[in-house]
Amino acid sequence: MSDLHADAVRVLQDWTAPDPAREKLRQEYLAHLATHPDGIWKRCAEGHLTASALVIDPERERVLLTLHAKLRQWLQMGGHCEPEDSSLAAAALREATEESGIPGLRLLAPAPVTLDRHLTPCAWHLDVQYAALAPADATPHISDESLDLRWFPYPQLPEVADASVQSLLTRTLKLLQDVL
């Protein structure tokens, strides 16, 4: 078992789910990791953990979304864990930095905001979702994985993003109230 696998188990064991649906996902993620030693890697065809982060602007009024090149949907930044990731939180921060082009992002909390499972062309993604705050001088730069990258005011999210991104924003806004 890798250090990242052990971190994922610890994070999920310690995380307090905000509702029964997320608690069910948390238990399913833990069961998946218990039966799949490779459950954090893309090569696990039955599904694998991914890490993502919703990027909040410095004024805390907008979120940065990427128009994903393969899925053609507005999503938070995120993706597969890599061998150099020391933790799920580090994977989420790396993905957010790579896909946003913004150095200096910081996670709002060391724990995940929520969980979301979704089917992608490669497999089921068991996404562990975080939130990150952009620094004051943040200037996004589009990556090769994106067709577009844009800041959206919170009220505009229902017009462009699916329910999973909206749920992530709702939980992130609660976190912002609690930590700031």
LUMKEVO-311120 format. One line per 10 residues: their letters; for each residue z, y, x of N, C-alpha, C, O. Coordinates in Angstrom, 3 decimals, decimal comma, padded with zeros to 6 digits. Example, Ala and Ser with C-alpha at 12.3 -4.5 7.8 and 13.67 -1.06 7.14 Angstrom:
REM residues 2
AS = 007,800/-005,690/013,190/007,800/-004,500/012,300/007,800/-003,300/013,200/008,465/-003,319/014,236  007,080/-002,250/012,850/007,140/-001,060/013,670/007,870/000,030/012,900/008,039/001,138/013,409
***
This chain:
REM residues 180
MSDLHADAVR = 000,000/-001,181/000,847/000,000/000,000/000,000/000,000/001,243/000,891/000,767/001,324/001,851  -000,846/002,191/000,577/-000,941/003,410/001,378/000,179/004,389/001,023/000,839/004,257/-000,008  000,375/005,371/001,901/001,351/006,423/001,628/000,967/007,206/000,377/001,835/007,619/-000,392  -000,337/007,410/000,173/-000,793/008,151/-001,003/-000,504/007,363/-002,282/-000,101/007,942/-003,291  -000,707/006,055/-002,240/-000,381/005,202/-003,388/001,109/005,315/-003,707/001,492/005,474/-004,866  001,944/005,234/-002,672/003,393/005,339/-002,853/003,769/006,709/-003,416/004,648/006,805/-004,273  003,113/007,763/-002,944/003,376/009,098/-003,466/002,999/009,169/-004,941/003,743/009,735/-005,742  001,858/008,604/-005,304/001,419/008,631/-006,705/002,441/007,930/-007,597/002,777/008,430/-008,670  002,931/006,785/-007,161/003,946/006,063/-007,936/005,201/006,924/-008,079/005,748/007,057/-009,174  005,653/007,505/-006,973/006,858/008,355/-007,016/006,672/009,543/-007,952/007,544/009,835/-008,770
VLQDWTAPDP = 005,524/010,236/-007,831/005,249/011,404/-008,670/005,278/011,018/-010,141/005,883/011,711/-010,958  004,631/009,924/-010,474/004,569/009,503/-011,877/005,918/008,986/-012,380/006,248/009,177/-013,551  006,692/008,342/-011,526/008,028/007,902/-011,935/008,948/009,094/-012,200/009,761/009,067/-013,123  008,811/010,137/-011,384/009,693/011,303/-011,487/009,263/012,304/-012,553/010,068/013,126/-012,991  008,012/012,240/-012,972/007,468/013,242/-013,890/008,008/013,033/-015,302/008,073/011,904/-015,791  008,388/014,111/-015,940/008,845/014,060/-017,327/007,690/014,460/-018,231/007,217/015,596/-018,198  007,250/013,514/-019,029/006,129/013,765/-019,931/006,556/014,726/-021,036/007,665/014,617/-021,558  005,671/015,677/-021,399/006,031/016,666/-022,412/005,931/016,164/-023,849/006,397/016,833/-024,771  005,326/014,986/-024,048/005,147/014,479/-025,402/004,891/012,967/-025,353/004,628/012,428/-024,278  004,961/012,281/-026,488/004,773/010,819/-026,498/003,400/010,368/-025,990/003,303/009,326/-025,341
AREKLRQEYL = 002,363/011,114/-026,264/001,024/010,722/-025,794/000,953/010,751/-024,278/000,363/009,859/-023,668  001,544/011,761/-023,664/001,532/011,857/-022,207/002,473/010,823/-021,584/002,226/010,333/-020,482  003,546/010,498/-022,293/004,438/009,450/-021,806/003,709/008,107/-021,791/003,873/007,317/-020,862  002,910/007,855/-022,814/002,126/006,616/-022,860/001,141/006,581/-021,678/000,998/005,552/-021,018  000,468/007,708/-021,417/-000,438/007,775/-020,259/000,322/007,548/-018,955/-000,150/006,821/-018,081  001,480/008,158/-018,821/002,280/008,000/-017,602/002,586/006,517/-017,358/002,452/006,021/-016,240  002,994/005,829/-018,408/003,295/004,400/-018,293/002,036/003,601/-017,946/002,091/002,668/-017,145  000,904/003,970/-018,549/-000,361/003,278/-018,260/-000,806/003,525/-016,814/-001,303/002,611/-016,156  -000,632/004,740/-016,323/-000,971/005,038/-014,928/-000,113/004,190/-013,984/-000,618/003,618/-013,019  001,183/004,118/-014,273/002,075/003,329/-013,425/001,710/001,844/-013,465/001,731/001,173/-012,434
AHLATHPDGI = 001,379/001,334/-014,643/000,960/-000,068/-014,760/-000,331/-000,308/-013,980/-000,490/-001,339/-013,325  -001,249/000,653/-014,059/-002,511/000,538/-013,317/-002,236/000,470/-011,816/-002,796/-000,375/-011,119  -001,389/001,343/-011,327/-001,070/001,353/-009,900/-000,349/000,075/-009,482/-000,537/-000,400/-008,362  000,474/-000,488/-010,368/001,195/-001,716/-010,049/000,251/-002,909/-009,912/000,518/-003,829/-009,139  -000,841/-002,895/-010,655/-001,780/-004,024/-010,621/-003,018/-003,762/-009,766/-003,822/-004,668/-009,546  -003,174/-002,544/-009,289/-004,342/-002,182/-008,468/-003,886/-001,436/-007,215/-003,706/-000,219/-007,255  -003,700/-002,144/-006,116/-003,313/-001,467/-004,873/-004,338/-000,419/-004,437/-004,011/000,506/-003,692  -005,589/-000,570/-004,908/-006,639/000,406/-004,589/-006,845/001,405/-005,724/-007,876/002,077/-005,765  -005,891/001,518/-006,643/-006,030/002,339/-007,846/-006,097/003,838/-007,633/-006,292/004,587/-008,590  -005,939/004,286/-006,409/-006,092/005,718/-006,131/-007,452/006,035/-005,511/-007,775/007,201/-005,286
WKRCAEGHLT = -008,239/005,012/-005,237/-009,511/005,215/-004,544/-010,695/005,046/-005,480/-010,646/004,270/-006,434  -011,733/005,766/-005,201/-012,963/005,740/-005,995/-013,535/004,320/-006,110/-014,168/003,987/-007,112  -013,318/003,503/-005,111/-013,887/002,143/-005,119/-013,272/001,243/-006,192/-013,828/000,182/-006,476  -012,158/001,623/-006,790/-011,516/000,819/-007,829/-012,318/000,971/-009,122/-012,185/001,965/-009,836  -013,141/-000,017/-009,408/-014,079/000,053/-010,530/-013,390/000,066/-011,890/-013,970/000,545/-012,865  -012,166/-000,449/-011,978/-011,446/-000,463/-013,258/-010,888/000,910/-013,610/-010,366/001,108/-014,707  -010,997/001,845/-012,694/-010,475/003,192/-012,890/-009,639/003,590/-011,690/-009,144/002,733/-010,957  -009,484/004,875/-011,492/-008,726/005,355/-010,337/-008,120/006,714/-010,623/-008,629/007,486/-011,436  -007,014/006,990/-009,934/-006,391/008,293/-010,068/-007,278/009,359/-009,445/-007,927/009,133/-008,423  -007,291/010,501/-010,069/-007,925/011,690/-009,518/-006,886/012,811/-009,579/-005,860/012,682/-010,248
ASALVIDPER = -007,156/013,889/-008,887/-006,232/015,022/-008,872/-007,022/016,296/-009,126/-008,093/016,503/-008,554  -006,484/017,143/-009,986/-007,177/018,393/-010,299/-006,175/019,530/-010,411/-004,965/019,315/-010,488  -006,711/020,748/-010,419/-005,864/021,934/-010,566/-006,606/023,007/-011,335/-007,769/023,301/-011,060  -005,926/023,576/-012,289/-006,433/024,725/-013,027/-006,060/025,967/-012,232/-004,879/026,215/-011,991  -007,047/026,745/-011,824/-006,810/027,929/-010,999/-006,640/029,155/-011,897/-007,501/029,474/-012,717  -005,507/029,827/-011,718/-005,145/031,030/-012,473/-005,376/032,246/-011,580/-005,074/032,209/-010,387  -005,908/033,320/-012,153/-006,156/034,524/-011,359/-004,838/035,226/-011,016/-003,820/034,983/-011,664  -004,855/036,095/-010,000/-003,618/036,751/-009,554/-002,926/037,564/-010,649/-001,703/037,707/-010,630  -003,689/038,095/-011,597/-003,108/038,888/-012,682/-002,584/038,012/-013,814/-001,955/038,501/-014,752  -002,852/036,698/-013,714/-002,412/035,722/-014,717/-003,009/035,989/-016,094/-002,329/035,889/-017,115
ERVLLTLHAK = -004,303/036,331/-016,097/-005,006/036,616/-017,349/-006,235/035,745/-017,558/-006,776/035,680/-018,661  -006,679/035,068/-016,484/-007,914/034,282/-016,565/-007,752/032,972/-015,796/-006,858/032,810/-014,966  -008,658/032,046/-016,112/-008,741/030,789/-015,364/-010,132/030,685/-014,760/-011,113/031,173/-015,323  -010,194/030,043/-013,612/-011,468/029,808/-012,947/-011,938/028,401/-013,302/-011,226/027,426/-013,060  -013,127/028,297/-013,872/-013,698/026,999/-014,219/-015,006/026,804/-013,482/-015,705/027,757/-013,140  -015,315/025,537/-013,249/-016,564/025,174/-012,611/-017,454/024,481/-013,631/-016,984/023,656/-014,414  -018,728/024,813/-013,622/-019,698/024,092/-014,437/-020,125/022,899/-013,596/-020,970/023,017/-012,708  -019,530/021,753/-013,886/-019,709/020,550/-013,081/-021,169/020,123/-013,081/-021,786/020,006/-014,140  -021,721/019,891/-011,900/-023,151/019,584/-011,761/-023,539/018,280/-012,444/-024,595/018,212/-013,073  -022,713/017,244/-012,337/-023,058/015,955/-012,938/-022,718/015,892/-014,422/-023,500/015,376/-015,220
LRQWLQMGGH = -021,553/016,415/-014,789/-021,102/016,305/-016,175/-021,599/017,434/-017,063/-021,594/017,319/-018,289  -022,028/018,529/-016,438/-022,532/019,701/-017,159/-021,536/020,214/-018,199/-021,887/020,522/-019,338  -020,287/020,294/-017,759/-019,194/020,811/-018,577/-018,378/021,787/-017,741/-018,296/021,662/-016,519  -017,768/022,771/-018,424/-016,839/023,674/-017,762/-015,508/022,947/-017,623/-014,905/022,539/-018,615  -015,059/022,792/-016,382/-013,846/022,037/-016,087/-013,000/022,746/-015,035/-013,464/023,656/-014,349  -011,753/022,308/-014,926/-010,925/022,733/-013,802/-011,449/022,055/-012,546/-012,220/021,100/-012,634  -011,045/022,531/-011,397/-011,450/021,925/-010,137/-010,679/020,625/-009,940/-009,494/020,539/-010,262  -011,364/019,614/-009,407/-010,671/018,367/-009,145/-011,615/017,258/-008,742/-012,835/017,419/-008,758  -011,032/016,131/-008,380/-011,866/015,009/-007,997/-011,078/013,885/-007,361/-009,870/013,751/-007,556  -011,792/013,087/-006,601/-011,247/011,872/-006,008/-010,284/012,162/-004,858/-010,416/013,150/-004,136
CEPEDSSLAA = -009,324/011,272/-004,721/-008,411/011,323/-003,582/-009,165/010,881/-002,332/-010,070/010,049/-002,403  -008,790/011,437/-001,205/-009,399/011,120/000,080/-008,330/010,593/001,033/-007,153/010,918/000,881  -008,729/009,782/002,017/-007,741/009,210/002,952/-006,871/010,254/003,659/-005,727/009,967/004,010  -007,399/011,452/003,870/-006,605/012,470/004,570/-005,582/013,166/003,664/-004,755/013,931/004,159  -005,620/012,918/002,361/-004,652/013,529/001,450/-003,284/012,893/001,650/-003,147/011,670/001,625  -002,283/013,724/001,847/-000,931/013,219/002,067/-000,184/012,971/000,757/000,817/012,255/000,727  -000,685/013,573/-000,328/-000,022/013,444/-001,629/-001,016/013,791/-002,730/-002,092/014,331/-002,469  -000,637/013,471/-003,965/-001,487/013,878/-005,095/-001,577/015,397/-005,176/-002,647/015,948/-005,437  -000,464/016,065/-004,953/-000,467/017,528/-004,976/-001,413/018,080/-003,905/-002,145/019,037/-004,155  -001,396/017,481/-002,726/-002,301/017,922/-001,648/-003,756/017,661/-002,031/-004,630/018,472/-001,726
AALREATEES = -004,021/016,546/-002,692/-005,388/016,249/-003,134/-005,855/017,276/-004,156/-006,989/017,750/-004,087  -004,989/017,623/-005,102/-005,341/018,625/-006,115/-005,614/019,981/-005,463/-006,575/020,662/-005,821  -004,779/020,365/-004,517/-004,949/021,652/-003,830/-006,217/021,649/-002,978/-006,938/022,646/-002,941  -006,495/020,537/-002,295/-007,725/020,432/-001,497/-008,955/020,560/-002,396/-009,874/021,322/-002,095  -008,968/019,813/-003,496/-010,105/019,869/-004,416/-010,296/021,272/-004,976/-011,420/021,771/-005,038  -009,201/021,909/-005,382/-009,293/023,260/-005,941/-009,834/024,243/-004,909/-010,641/025,113/-005,236  -009,389/024,104/-003,669/-009,854/024,994/-002,605/-011,324/024,750/-002,298/-012,098/025,699/-002,182  -011,715/023,484/-002,166/-013,115/023,159/-001,869/-014,052/023,640/-002,969/-015,090/024,239/-002,688  -013,690/023,381/-004,213/-014,600/023,683/-005,317/-014,586/025,151/-005,726/-015,561/025,638/-006,299  -013,502/025,859/-005,444/-013,446/027,285/-005,789/-013,887/028,171/-004,639/-014,310/029,307/-004,850
GIPGLRLLAP = -013,790/027,651/-003,416/-014,083/028,464/-002,244/-013,003/029,486/-001,949/-013,220/030,407/-001,162  -011,838/029,339/-002,571/-010,755/030,313/-002,400/-009,675/029,736/-001,489/-008,971/028,804/-001,877  -009,539/030,284/-000,277/-008,419/029,856/000,568/-007,122/030,492/000,069/-007,145/031,532/-000,590  -006,018/029,873/000,381/-004,719/030,460/000,041/-004,222/030,169/-001,358/-003,258/030,794/-001,800  -004,848/029,238/-002,077/-004,313/028,837/-003,374/-002,941/028,216/-003,165/-002,679/027,600/-002,133  -002,070/028,383/-004,151/-000,767/027,710/-004,081/-000,454/027,105/-005,442/-000,697/027,710/-006,486  000,086/025,909/-005,401/000,450/025,243/-006,642/001,613/025,981/-007,296/002,522/026,455/-006,615  001,573/026,072/-008,627/002,667/026,721/-009,353/003,950/025,902/-009,274/005,049/026,456/-009,298  003,808/024,596/-009,181/004,956/023,695/-009,075/004,512/022,453/-008,311/003,327/022,119/-008,314  005,440/021,768/-007,661/005,061/020,556/-006,932/004,741/019,381/-007,855/004,081/018,428/-007,441
APVTLDRHLT = 005,201/019,445/-009,090/004,973/018,368/-010,056/003,713/018,650/-010,878/003,305/019,803/-011,014  003,104/017,609/-011,419/001,935/017,805/-012,279/002,299/018,599/-013,533/003,453/018,646/-013,958  001,269/019,218/-014,105/001,409/019,915/-015,380/001,234/018,913/-016,519/002,000/018,918/-017,483  000,218/018,054/-016,399/-000,061/017,069/-017,437/-000,950/015,966/-016,876/-001,312/015,981/-015,699  -001,293/015,022/-017,725/-002,181/013,912/-017,375/-003,314/013,871/-018,387/-003,141/014,246/-019,547  -004,481/013,409/-017,934/-005,614/013,242/-018,840/-006,485/012,104/-018,337/-006,864/012,076/-017,166  -006,801/011,173/-019,215/-007,684/010,056/-018,860/-009,029/010,280/-019,546/-009,095/010,561/-020,743  -010,107/010,149/-018,756/-011,447/010,340/-019,317/-012,446/009,451/-018,587/-012,289/009,144/-017,405  -013,459/009,053/-019,312/-014,506/008,201/-018,759/-015,574/009,068/-018,114/-016,051/010,031/-018,715  -015,948/008,721/-016,883/-016,999/009,429/-016,163/-018,085/008,420/-015,793/-017,900/007,220/-015,999
PCAWHLDVQY = -019,205/008,878/-015,255/-020,246/007,925/-014,848/-019,778/006,891/-013,814/-020,335/005,795/-013,752  -018,764/007,224/-013,003/-018,335/006,264/-011,970/-017,261/005,304/-012,473/-017,242/004,150/-012,046  -016,381/005,728/-013,348/-015,287/004,882/-013,838/-014,352/005,739/-014,685/-014,590/006,929/-014,888  -013,282/005,109/-015,176/-012,228/005,873/-015,820/-011,506/006,694/-014,761/-011,135/006,181/-013,705  -011,313/007,976/-015,057/-010,515/008,843/-014,199/-009,144/009,003/-014,835/-009,030/009,440/-015,980  -008,120/008,654/-014,098/-006,741/008,845/-014,514/-006,280/010,117/-013,808/-005,698/010,072/-012,724  -006,553/011,243/-014,447/-006,389/012,535/-013,788/-004,949/013,017/-013,841/-004,317/013,032/-014,897  -004,449/013,407/-012,683/-003,131/014,012/-012,539/-003,410/015,494/-012,319/-003,984/015,889/-011,304  -002,992/016,306/-013,291/-003,413/017,709/-013,333/-002,296/018,664/-012,942/-001,175/018,583/-013,444  -002,632/019,563/-012,037/-001,732/020,588/-011,535/-002,271/021,963/-011,939/-003,328/022,068/-012,561
AALAPADATP = -001,538/023,001/-011,580/-001,991/024,379/-011,768/-001,783/025,116/-010,457/-000,805/024,882/-009,747  -002,720/026,015/-010,144/-002,649/026,768/-008,890/-002,877/028,245/-009,163/-003,623/028,617/-010,069  -002,236/029,061/-008,383/-002,378/030,507/-008,484/-003,240/030,999/-007,328/-003,003/030,654/-006,171  -004,242/031,808/-007,655/-005,120/032,392/-006,638/-004,430/033,596/-005,994/-003,660/034,292/-006,656  -004,696/033,849/-004,716/-004,117/035,021/-004,062/-004,774/036,311/-004,566/-005,815/036,276/-005,222  -004,154/037,435/-004,251/-004,609/038,737/-004,757/-006,052/039,059/-004,379/-006,750/039,722/-005,145  -006,504/038,611/-003,235/-007,857/038,954/-002,774/-008,871/037,842/-003,071/-009,895/037,744/-002,396  -008,593/037,015/-004,066/-009,422/035,832/-004,350/-010,854/036,189/-004,733/-011,099/036,945/-005,673  -011,781/035,628/-003,984/-013,201/035,738/-004,300/-013,782/034,331/-004,303/-013,933/033,717/-003,247  -014,108/033,817/-005,488/-014,637/032,451/-005,551/-016,034/032,340/-004,938/-016,825/033,283/-004,954
HISDESLDLR = -016,303/031,157/-004,402/-017,621/030,836/-003,844/-018,019/029,468/-004,371/-017,274/028,499/-004,227  -019,173/029,392/-004,971/-019,644/028,162/-005,600/-019,876/027,067/-004,569/-020,362/027,328/-003,468  -019,522/025,837/-004,936/-019,719/024,689/-004,045/-020,950/023,900/-004,481/-021,552/024,186/-005,516  -021,311/022,907/-003,677/-022,455/022,052/-004,005/-022,218/021,207/-005,250/-023,172/020,717/-005,854  -020,957/021,031/-005,642/-020,631/020,205/-006,798/-020,746/020,967/-008,113/-020,590/020,385/-009,187  -021,018/022,264/-008,030/-021,024/023,107/-009,222/-022,382/023,734/-009,481/-023,140/024,032/-008,558  -022,667/023,924/-010,756/-023,839/024,703/-011,146/-023,472/026,174/-011,279/-024,319/027,052/-011,118  -022,192/026,436/-011,575/-021,705/027,798/-011,744/-020,189/027,782/-011,582/-019,549/026,733/-011,644  -019,644/028,953/-011,378/-018,200/029,127/-011,202/-017,867/030,470/-011,816/-018,450/031,487/-011,438  -016,911/030,489/-012,784/-016,615/031,750/-013,475/-015,155/031,851/-013,879/-014,482/030,856/-014,147
WFPYPQLPEV = -014,690/033,107/-013,911/-013,382/033,412/-014,473/-013,545/033,572/-015,984/-014,463/034,250/-016,446  -012,652/032,948/-016,748/-012,650/033,077/-018,201/-011,294/033,574/-018,669/-010,268/033,015/-018,284  -011,271/034,638/-019,511/-009,997/035,055/-020,112/-009,444/033,911/-020,960/-010,212/033,159/-021,560  -008,141/033,777/-021,013/-007,523/032,681/-021,762/-008,095/032,513/-023,170/-008,410/031,390/-023,563  -008,240/033,611/-023,953/-008,724/033,433/-025,324/-010,160/032,894/-025,422/-010,555/032,388/-026,472  -010,923/032,997/-024,362/-012,311/032,527/-024,390/-012,445/031,022/-024,129/-013,504/030,442/-024,367  -011,388/030,406/-023,649/-011,472/028,991/-023,275/-011,967/028,077/-024,395/-012,787/027,200/-024,122  -011,517/028,232/-025,633/-012,023/027,343/-026,689/-013,540/027,411/-026,884/-014,135/026,465/-027,401  -014,164/028,500/-026,485/-015,616/028,648/-026,632/-016,390/027,870/-025,573/-017,558/027,540/-025,781  -015,756/027,573/-024,439/-016,505/026,981/-023,327/-015,980/025,622/-022,854/-016,735/024,837/-022,281
ADASVQSLLT = -014,710/025,342/-023,086/-014,109/024,145/-022,504/-013,655/023,165/-023,579/-013,412/023,542/-024,726  -013,547/021,901/-023,182/-013,127/020,876/-024,129/-011,609/020,901/-024,329/-010,896/021,688/-023,705  -011,140/020,028/-025,206/-009,724/019,999/-025,575/-008,817/019,681/-024,391/-007,688/020,168/-024,338  -009,289/018,872/-023,440/-008,438/018,535/-022,297/-008,153/019,767/-021,432/-007,031/019,943/-020,958  -009,151/020,609/-021,228/-008,955/021,824/-020,437/-008,069/022,805/-021,213/-007,218/023,474/-020,628  -008,270/022,886/-022,514/-007,435/023,764/-023,340/-005,976/023,311/-023,328/-005,065/024,136/-023,269  -005,760/021,998/-023,385/-004,403/021,462/-023,313/-003,772/021,768/-021,960/-002,598/022,129/-021,882  -004,553/021,622/-020,901/-004,063/021,949/-019,561/-003,669/023,423/-019,487/-002,639/023,756/-018,900  -004,472/024,304/-020,072/-004,127/025,731/-020,069/-002,843/025,978/-020,855/-001,978/026,724/-020,395  -002,704/025,373/-022,017/-001,498/025,568/-022,832/-000,257/025,173/-022,047/000,743/025,891/-022,057
RTLKLLQDVL = -000,318/024,041/-021,373/000,834/023,569/-020,593/001,049/024,438/-019,348/002,185/024,648/-018,921  -000,049/024,942/-018,770/000,062/025,825/-017,601/000,711/027,149/-017,997/001,535/027,679/-017,253  000,350/027,685/-019,155/000,951/028,946/-019,605/002,455/028,775/-019,818/003,228/029,684/-019,514  002,871/027,635/-020,331/004,300/027,371/-020,476/004,968/027,318/-019,102/006,055/027,864/-018,908  004,312/026,661/-018,159/004,841/026,588/-016,796/004,965/027,993/-016,194/005,966/028,314/-015,553  003,943/028,822/-016,405/003,999/030,198/-015,893/005,213/030,937/-016,440/005,879/031,668/-015,706  005,502/030,753/-017,711/006,687/031,395/-018,312/007,971/030,881/-017,696/008,928/031,634/-017,516  007,991/029,598/-017,372/009,211/028,979/-016,844/009,475/029,312/-015,382/010,630/029,431/-014,974  008,404/029,466/-014,579/008,593/029,632/-013,137/008,477/031,070/-012,652/008,925/031,389/-011,551  007,893/031,922/-013,445/007,706/033,294/-012,960/008,531/034,301/-013,714/008,475/035,494/-013,415
***
